[in-house]
Amino acid sequence: MPYVPILCISAKFGKGVSDVLSAATGIFEVRKKRVPTALVNSVVGDAVAAHAPPAVAGKKLKILYVTQAETSPPTFVFSVNDTALLHFSYRRYLENELRRNFGFQGTPLRLIFKRRGEK
């Protein structure tokens, strides 16, 4: 989990123990962050333009729109043309782009991909 901060502490000597609470408080605030749909779509659109999804059997994944459905943990729902066209590495790329642009450090992100019209 490269997105989790690593804290160096010593319970024996009491060093860094005070940093744990401040780090936990910061991560709690990040978990509650809500990002507007227009901004999420803009960032994902830029990410797709910079690095297009790979084609599978001549078909390309199309991301129609993205919205943040929940907080704690932040959950993003992607509406796509076909979920079978999503490669695990491209999913990881999109997660990393969301982290980099919105500062979701220290908390897991849930990315849900749904076919257009699926509930």
N, C-alpha and C positions, 0 to 999 in steps of 0.2 A: 504494500500500500504506500506508494511514493507520495501520496497527497497528505499523509499524516505527519505532523511535526514531531521531531525527535527531541526530547528534553533530557539533558544530563542532570541527574539529581543524585544526592547522597543522603539517605535517611540517617545514616550513622553520624555524619558531620553537619547535617541540616543545610547543605548547599543546594540551591536551585529548587527547594521545596516550594517557595513562594511563587515560583514561575508556573507551577502546575495549575494553580487556581486561575491565574490570569490567562493562561493558554486555554483552559477549559471554558472560561467566560467568553473569550474571543471566538472559539469554535461554535459555541452556542448561538452567538449573534449571527455568525455566517450561516448556520443551519436555518435560521428564520428569514433569511434574505429572500425577497420576492423580486423577480425581474419582469418588467413589462413584456408582453408578447411581441410587440413591434421590435423591441431591442433584441430579443432572443432570435427572432426571424432574421434580422439584419446580420447578426453575428454568424448564425448558421449559414446564411446565404453567402457571406464572405468566405467562410471556411470551405464551402462546396466549390466556390469559384476558384479558390487557391489550390484545392486538391479534390478533384472530382472523384466520385465513388467508382470503384472498378466495375467493369461490365461482367456479367455472368451469362454465358451462352448467348452473347450478343445483346442482352437486355441490360439497361442501366437503371439503377435505383434513382428515383426522383423523390426528393423531400418536398412535400407540398407546403407544410407549415409546421411550426413547433410552438408549444405553449408550456408554461410551467403550471402543472396541475396541483402540486402540493409543496409544502415546506416541511422540513424536519422529518426525514431527509428531503432535500430538494429533488423533486421529481419532474422530469420533462417528458412530454408526450409528443412523439414525432408522427405525423401523418404522412405515410409514404405510399407509393404505387404498389409495391410488392415486398413484403417483409423477407421473403426467401432470397432476395437480391442483396441483403445486408451482410457484409463480411464482418467478422469479429474485430478485425484490425481497424476497419472504418468506424465502427461503433466506438472503439477506444479513442480514435482520433477526434471524433465529435465530443466525447467526454472531456478530453484534454483541452480542446478549444473552449468549451464552456467554463472550465476551471480557470484557464488563463485569462479569459476576458472578464469574468465576473468574480474572481477571487474566492472560489469555493474550496479553500484549503482546509484540510482537517476533517472534512465530512464526506461521507459517500454520496454519490449522485446516482439516482435511479433514472435510467433512460428506457422508455417504453416505446416500442415501434408498433404502430397499428396501421393496417391496410385502410385505405380511404373508405370511409363509411362504416368501419367497424367500431363497435362500442366497447 
